[in-house]
């Protein structure tokens, strides 16, 4: 089915499998004496953590664990709790290619054993179909698959995609691929679409190589195509984001069983977001994701008892959906997670496949994600952050904006890279009208015009209206770059080879008629007509004289063609003084709110 989807010309989001969202089976969940998350050939987390093994038995049963390997022989015992779960914390074992054996025996007679167990670093990879996307269909698949034979210390596990549940399950109900030694066969399933995640494999392989090739790596692939983030976290997180509909069905069946121990691990890799792009009643797209995604990260960390676990995600690639909504998800939605510690990202916005939502070259995002883990988890001096928008100053003659970027290496920028997203000329921007996104400036008449890029040295560049309107006077109101469905990115860091991230910080706050300065932290945008501390238009209109000034401002800008809103921000009310006809209303609004004790700045949207 997925192979057929790959050929479709465009998608707004990948379609979920037919089983997803259907009522869970009424049959009680099954459990095993030894949890199905464990098995021969696996990797357990190395020291300084103490790996945990666990399973299910009658309450009060004594379970003994015998661990042998590397010349050591240890006997450990534990007692199952009232919930019938036994847990055994193992001694902290350093990373080693030496195999271990663990044998388990219950006082009630149950036995189990797992062999060829290594100690190293464990990662869980989650998400929807672009994380599920497997090795047989990636770019250069034959060569990439053959390489897997050289990685016997990397081990793989794939959770089955046949179970969803409205309640947390104590054990996995379906397993697609039990713990396996990496090889050309196991990484690709030797035929068809396969099942192990290509991004997860490339990520883990790159981490393994960077650690010197002697630290085993365990990779768990737990993904389901077409699924929203709401399926992958708990009801508590969803309610904290004011969501009335609680999903959580895949967290319950595909993630929660790992938290029963919980499984000791280093961190997580995530590729999801396409299914949350559409804005529809009850789903606010990027704004909603900016709450649910960081909430999910915090919740996973708590549930795995790893509050500082590494978490890396892939910034969305391309497809021919709604360009504004896709761009918002890449930035406002996904990048909100960077407010949390030890969260890394890898942009895939510059390596898409045009209208195909499943880009085959998964090597770029896999390697970039690994670099973020190497820097954040292992303290390596590895550049992983792409250059990104920091601030801008706009000028009137000629209409231009000088951009300052953050995270630029000492080697500076280059602006001569042929955008990969042209697909060697195969992607026709004219035929896909409105999908390609370059550099643009917003003029005072409400029109977006193309802009030429010129480097200004170091981390700076200038965008100039091209061609400059003959009768135009005044500085541009905003800039944006790669803000659309298919970003055409030509700006890269000369030293790191990483692309400058797409940006659209919002409309800038005018301080003088000929110039405007705007910091990323002080720029906001909204689809709301009027927004006062996240209240609605009715509240905005009901707060007296200042509310009327807000409405007058919004009406004035609407008459000029702006989808306008007024927004309170920290700062000085003087910032609104140069907004033309609306400037007076802006200033009055700010002064009115300052008189009421608000540290107010007014901004145009």
NORQUIPE-V246654 format. One record per backbone hydrogen bond with DSSP energy under -1.0 kcal/mol. NH is the residue of the N-H (numbers start at 0). CO is the residue of the C=O. E is the energy in kcal/mol with one decimal. If there is no record, write none. Layout:
# NORQUIPE-V246654
((NH/CO/E) (NH/CO/E))
This chain:
# NORQUIPE-V246654
((4/0/-1.8) (5/1/-1.7) (6/3/-1.3) (7/4/-1.6) (19/16/-1.2) (21/18/-1.5) (34/53/-2.4) (37/34/-1.6) (40/114/-2.7) (41/38/-1.4) (43/117/-3.1) (45/119/-3.1) (46/92/-2.3) (48/45/-1.1) (52/87/-2.4) (54/85/-1.9) (55/31/-1.6) (56/83/-2.7) (59/79/-1.7) (60/57/-1.9) (62/77/-2.9) (63/104/-3.0) (64/75/-3.5) (65/102/-2.8) (66/73/-2.8) (67/100/-2.6) (68/71/-1.7) (71/68/-1.6) (73/66/-2.6) (75/64/-2.9) (77/62/-2.0) (79/60/-2.9) (80/84/-2.2) (83/80/-2.1) (85/54/-1.8) (87/52/-3.1) (89/50/-3.3) (95/118/-1.9) (99/116/-2.0) (100/67/-2.8) (101/113/-2.7) (102/65/-2.4) (103/111/-3.4) (104/63/-2.1) (105/109/-3.0) (106/61/-2.6) (108/105/-2.1) (111/103/-1.9) (113/101/-2.6) (116/99/-2.5) (117/41/-2.3) (119/43/-2.5) (120/215/-2.6) (122/217/-2.8) (123/266/-2.0) (124/219/-3.7) (125/268/-2.7) (127/270/-1.8) (130/127/-1.7) (131/127/-2.0) (132/128/-2.4) (136/133/-1.3) (137/134/-1.5) (138/359/-1.7) (140/137/-1.0) (143/139/-2.4) (144/140/-2.9) (145/141/-1.9) (146/142/-1.5) (147/144/-1.3) (148/145/-1.4) (149/146/-2.1) (150/147/-1.7) (153/150/-1.6) (154/216/-2.6) (155/179/-2.5) (156/218/-1.6) (157/176/-2.4) (158/220/-2.7) (159/173/-1.9) (164/248/-1.7) (168/251/-2.2) (175/157/-1.6) (176/157/-2.3) (179/155/-2.0) (181/153/-2.6) (186/182/-2.5) (188/184/-1.9) (197/132/-3.0) (200/196/-2.1) (201/197/-2.7) (202/198/-2.6) (203/199/-2.7) (204/200/-2.9) (205/201/-2.3) (206/202/-2.1) (207/203/-2.7) (208/204/-2.4) (209/205/-2.2) (210/206/-1.8) (211/208/-1.6) (212/207/-2.0) (216/152/-1.5) (217/120/-2.9) (218/154/-2.7) (219/122/-2.4) (220/156/-3.3) (221/124/-3.0) (223/126/-2.0) (226/223/-1.0) (230/227/-1.5) (231/228/-2.0) (237/233/-1.8) (238/234/-2.8) (239/235/-1.9) (241/238/-1.9) (242/237/-2.1) (247/229/-2.0) (249/230/-1.0) (250/230/-2.7) (251/247/-2.3) (252/248/-1.0) (253/249/-3.0) (254/250/-1.5) (255/250/-3.4) (257/254/-1.8) (258/255/-1.6) (262/257/-2.9) (265/121/-3.0) (266/121/-1.2) (267/309/-2.2) (268/123/-2.1) (269/311/-2.1) (270/125/-1.7) (275/272/-1.4) (276/273/-1.5) (279/282/-1.6) (282/279/-3.2) (286/283/-1.3) (288/284/-2.4) (289/285/-2.1) (290/287/-1.5) (291/287/-2.5) (292/288/-2.6) (294/290/-1.8) (295/291/-2.3) (296/292/-2.2) (297/293/-2.4) (298/294/-2.3) (299/295/-3.0) (300/296/-2.3) (301/297/-2.3) (302/298/-2.9) (303/299/-2.0) (304/301/-1.7) (305/300/-2.8) (308/305/-2.0) (309/265/-1.5) (310/341/-1.9) (311/267/-2.3) (312/343/-1.8) (313/269/-1.7) (314/345/-2.0) (320/318/-1.4) (325/321/-2.5) (326/322/-2.4) (327/323/-2.3) (328/324/-2.1) (329/325/-2.2) (330/326/-1.5) (332/327/-2.2) (333/328/-3.0) (334/330/-1.2) (336/333/-1.8) (337/334/-1.6) (338/335/-1.5) (339/336/-2.0) (343/310/-2.4) (345/312/-1.7) (347/314/-1.6) (350/347/-1.2) (355/352/-1.9) (361/359/-2.3) (365/361/-2.0) (366/362/-2.5) (367/363/-2.5) (368/364/-2.4) (369/365/-1.9) (370/366/-2.1) (371/367/-1.7) (372/368/-1.8) (373/369/-2.6) (374/370/-1.9) (375/371/-2.8) (376/372/-2.7) (377/372/-1.1) (379/373/-2.7) (381/379/-1.9) (387/405/-1.7) (389/403/-2.4) (390/403/-1.7) (391/517/-1.8) (392/401/-2.1) (393/515/-2.8) (394/399/-2.7) (399/394/-2.1) (400/462/-2.5) (401/392/-3.2) (402/460/-3.2) (403/390/-2.8) (404/458/-2.3) (405/387/-2.9) (411/408/-1.8) (413/491/-2.4) (416/489/-1.5) (421/418/-1.8) (422/419/-2.7) (425/422/-1.5) (426/421/-2.5) (431/427/-1.6) (434/431/-2.2) (436/485/-1.9) (439/479/-2.8) (440/448/-2.4) (441/477/-2.5) (442/446/-2.8) (445/442/-2.0) (448/440/-2.7) (450/438/-2.1) (451/463/-2.6) (453/461/-1.7) (455/459/-2.2) (459/456/-1.8) (460/402/-2.0) (461/453/-3.0) (462/400/-2.9) (463/451/-2.0) (464/398/-2.6) (465/449/-2.7) (476/441/-3.3) (479/439/-2.0) (480/502/-2.4) (481/437/-2.0) (483/481/-1.4) (485/434/-2.7) (487/436/-3.2) (491/413/-2.5) (492/497/-2.9) (493/411/-2.7) (496/492/-2.2) (499/490/-2.5) (500/386/-2.8) (502/480/-1.8) (507/476/-2.5) (511/514/-1.7) (514/511/-1.1) (515/393/-1.4) (517/391/-2.3) (519/389/-2.2) (521/518/-1.4) (522/519/-1.1) (530/565/-2.1) (534/531/-2.2) (539/535/-2.3) (540/536/-2.3) (547/543/-1.8) (548/544/-1.9) (549/545/-2.1) (550/546/-2.4) (551/547/-2.7) (552/548/-2.3) (553/549/-2.7) (554/550/-2.8) (555/551/-2.4) (556/552/-2.3) (557/553/-2.4) (558/554/-2.1) (560/557/-1.7) (561/556/-2.5) (563/561/-1.8) (568/600/-1.0) (574/571/-1.3) (575/572/-1.5) (576/573/-1.8) (578/575/-1.1) (581/578/-1.1) (582/579/-1.8) (585/581/-2.6) (586/582/-2.8) (587/583/-2.8) (588/584/-2.5) (589/585/-2.7) (590/586/-2.8) (591/587/-2.6) (592/588/-2.5) (593/589/-2.7) (594/590/-2.2) (596/593/-1.7) (597/592/-2.7) (599/597/-1.7))
